[in-house]
Amino acid sequence: MEINKKMTIEQIIYDQEGNVDNGIAAILMGSGMHCLGCVMASGESLEQACGVHGINCDALVDSINSYLAEK
């Protein structure tokens, strides 16, 4: 799986079995994205959430995709 900035946080953190991917959650939390359980996690894109939190979205997407490539 590869993620993109148009996906919601909810789509990004859950694996194909419906379990939270703790590695992705840790990357998001480490970047300053502490709203993983927020209502907006299912309604706004990663790009929108990054904009609200002042996070470089492209760098975050790259970090998550690098993690996924190593799994």
C-alpha positions in Angstrom: 0.0 0.0 0.0 1.1 3.5 -0.7 -0.5 6.6 0.8 -1.1 10.0 -0.6 -2.0 13.4 0.8 -5.6 13.2 -0.4 -6.3 10.2 1.9 -7.9 10.8 5.3 -6.0 10.0 8.4 -8.4 7.2 9.1 -7.7 5.6 5.8 -3.9 5.9 6.4 -3.6 4.5 10.0 -5.7 1.4 9.5 -4.2 -1.7 7.9 -6.1 -4.0 5.5 -7.4 -6.0 8.4 -8.9 -2.9 10.1 -6.2 -2.7 12.8 -4.3 0.5 13.6 -0.8 0.4 12.2 1.2 1.5 15.2 4.2 2.4 13.0 2.2 4.9 11.0 0.5 6.2 14.1 4.0 6.8 15.6 5.1 8.7 12.5 2.0 10.9 12.6 2.4 11.6 16.3 6.1 12.3 16.0 5.4 14.9 13.3 3.0 16.7 15.7 -0.2 15.2 14.4 -1.8 14.3 17.7 -5.4 14.1 16.4 -5.5 10.5 15.3 -8.8 9.8 17.2 -10.3 13.2 16.3 -13.6 13.4 14.5 -11.9 15.2 11.7 -9.6 12.2 11.1 -12.3 10.6 9.1 -13.4 13.8 7.3 -10.4 15.7 6.3 -7.5 14.8 4.1 -3.9 14.4 5.4 -3.1 17.5 3.4 -5.8 19.5 5.2 -4.8 18.3 8.6 -1.1 19.1 7.9 -2.2 22.6 6.8 -4.0 23.2 10.1 -1.0 21.9 12.1 1.7 23.6 10.1 3.3 20.3 9.0 5.1 19.7 5.7 2.7 17.2 4.1 4.9 16.0 1.3 7.7 15.2 3.8 5.2 13.3 6.0 3.8 11.3 3.1 7.4 10.4 2.1 8.1 9.3 5.7 5.0 7.1 5.8 5.6 5.6 2.4 9.2 4.8 3.3 8.0 3.0 6.4 5.5 1.1 4.4 8.1 0.1 1.8 10.3 -1.4 4.5 7.5 -3.5 6.0 
